[in-house]
């Protein structure tokens, strides 16, 4: 497998154009990464629709939860996959037949999730695919929020300062 390299301009474009995200693997548990990412993205103005068969019919962070993308009554710009790499293939297979109807343009697989075969199928269908990245982290990095904490700003560092004599 080769390293995944994405152009910052491409990810910035995706994050600017997307407004509605279906999050596969969303959790109602506030300590789970999917819940934290969902809440963060909601705070940035995205509508995040949770997908979790075990929670279908309930709400997660104020949004109705569905078992699959096909059940969502509205259009969706992006599917964010918070499931393992094998499950990502099945999710992409569920999305492809309804992608044009739901107006899905992007498949985004979270950190540690990579399925090259599923990505190839989605790209062949005209979808943009990003793998092994987190939209929450990329949003913060690309839109300058990480520097507020001193991250990547040179203000906070793990390197020792040279002491002058």
N, C-alpha and C positions, 0 to 999 in steps of 0.2 A: 504494500500500500504506500502510496506517495503522501507527502505532507499536504494538508489542505491549506491553500493560500487564497484568501479572498481580498479583493480590492476594497479599501475603505470606502471609496466613492459608491461602490455597488451596495455595500451594507447600509451606508447612510441613506441612499436612495430608497432602499427597501423600507427602512425604518421611518422615512418621511412619508412614503406613499401608503403604507399599510395603516388601516384604521381599526379593522376588526380581526381579531386573532382567535382561532379555535385552539385551545390548549389541551392536547391529548395527554392524559396522565395527571390532570389537575387534582390536587388533594385538598380536602377541607381542613387538614391538620396544619395549623399555623407554623409549625416548625419544619415542615417539608419544603425543600427548595422550590417546588412548583407553586406552592401557595405564596411564598415570598416574592417570586418573580411575577406571578399574576397580580398581586397587590401593587407592586412597583409599576408595572406596565399600565395598570388602571390609573394610577396616580399621574402618569404621563399623558393621559387622554385617550388611551386605547380602550376599546371595548374588548374584553377577554372573556370568551365563552368557554366554560370548562367542559371537558369531555372525560367522563369516567363512568363506565357501565355500572359500577357498584354504588354510585351516587346519583344516577339518572333520576330525574324528577325532583331532586332536592336543589338547594342553592349552595353555591360556593362564592363567598365574597360578593353577595348580592346579585349574582347572575344565575339563571337556571342552568342546571347541568344536564347534559345529554349523553347518551351512550355512544353515539357516533356522529360524524360530521353530517351524514345524510339526514339526521333527525333535526338539525338546526333549521328553523324556519327562515332565517335571514341569510344574506350573502356573507361570505367570509373572504378576507383578503389573504390570510396566511394561516397555515396549520403549523403550530409549534409542538414538536414531539418531545415529551418528557417521559418516554418509555425506552426500553432497551433497544439495541440495534436490530434484533430479530423482529420485534414488534413493530418497529418503524416500517419495515417492508410491507407488513399487512395493512398498516394505516395508509401508506401511500397507495396500495392497491384498492383500498376503499375510497380514497379521494379521487383517483384518476377518472372513473366514469362520471363523476358529478362535478368535476373541477370547473367546466365552463358554465354549467347551470348555477353553481354557487359563486362563480367569479373568483375562484381561488387562483392566486398568482404565485404564491411562495410556499415552499415546504422548508421548514427550519427545524433541524435536529439539534437538540441540546448538547452541552459539553459531554464528551464521552460517547456520543451516539453517532454512529457512522454506518451507513448501509449503501455501498457503492452501486449495487444492482438496483435498489429502489430509487436512488438518485438518478441513475441513467434512465429509468422508465419515466420518472417525473420530468426530467429535462427533455426527453423525446416528445413529451406531451406539451412542451412549451412553458413549463413552470421553472421558476428560479429555485435553486436548491442551495441551502447553506447547511453544512454539517459541522458538528463538534464545536459549536459556538452557542453562547447564550445571548438572546436579544436584550436582556436586562443589562448584562455586562457591556455588550457592544454599544448600547444606547449611552450608558454612562461614559464610556471611553470616547465615543465619536462626537458626543455633544457637550464635552467638557466638564461633566459632573465629577469625574474621578479626581480632577485637580483640586476640587474644593477641599478634599481631605489631605491634600499634599501628595497623593499618589501620582507618580510620573511627573512631578513638578520640580523635583530637586529639593523641595523643602524638607520632606521626610525621607530619610535614607537609612539603610542598614550598615552603611560604610562608616567607619570611624573617621572623625575629623582629624586632620593633622594638627597637632598642637604646635603652636609657635613657641620658640624658646625665649 
